């Protein structure tokens, strides 16, 4: 089953400052802040929710179709995706723009200062989901606001089931808009903080959010995840990991498990368990697309995690 993945495509540049920000910021002088920090290390990763989800779904053997807008500097990312057999047909280059970029500076206490430039992502509404043929499942992940609204409405009108994953884009939507989108979506996937934020924005209780969402998945990081559907709920544990190296992108890895499970008509508990396994594999590796397990390794890990077998296509 072809799965359309809409969302951001970005470069993540991570700089590490081997000191504490607090040692270099004068609290009574922040109104004239002029600070230069030397970062002893730097790395650049391929990222963005769309790219991360597509990469993880491909690892599972799923048919991922990423869709988004990128800048003229996307060449190395194109090469990366093509080398892994990921379809780039519906990734559109916007002339004169940079690909969305996040510049993250981290100190030794894991405090972060981030600058984000949306660049070509501002033009994501130029690409319409109806342009992708033979799509049977989709996810609307964080992206430019107009694009997310357009994608959800077109998917709903086309009768294509989709996951609504507002993520870091959630603050740009009003409470009224959130109510509409939760009602349009077949499935909603958020973390626990985002779920509370939706409740505050909309005035809806968790029970009403669950009712409007149809299926609601709430993740809790190391606390696992909860799935609410048809008046039922169940909890799926977070898997044991050898070491927490980098949590960035774990949510995207989790969502790939949900998408693979839905595309292959697995039950919801197995979908969430596979998501948990993929999140566990990701957290043990630095960067969002640097883990590369073979399908048999994922199957073995899944069996170790949950005591049952899964066969990945």
Secondary structure, 3 states (H helix, E strand, C coil): CEEEEECCCEEEEEEECCCCHHHCCCHHHHHHCCCCCCCCEEEEEEECHHHHHHHHHHHCCCEEEEEEEECCCCHHHHHHHHHCCCECCCEEECCCCCCEEEEEEECCCCCEEEEEECHHHHHHHHCCHHHCCCEEEEEECCCCHHHHHHHHHHHHHHCCCEEECCHHHHHHCCHHHHHHHHHHCCEEEEEHHHHHHHHHHHCCCHHHHHHHHCEEEEECHHHCEEEEECCEEEEECCCCCCCCCCCCCHHHHHHHHHHHHHHCCCCHHHHHHHHHHHHHHHHCCCCCCCCCCCHHHHHHHHHHHHCCCCCCC
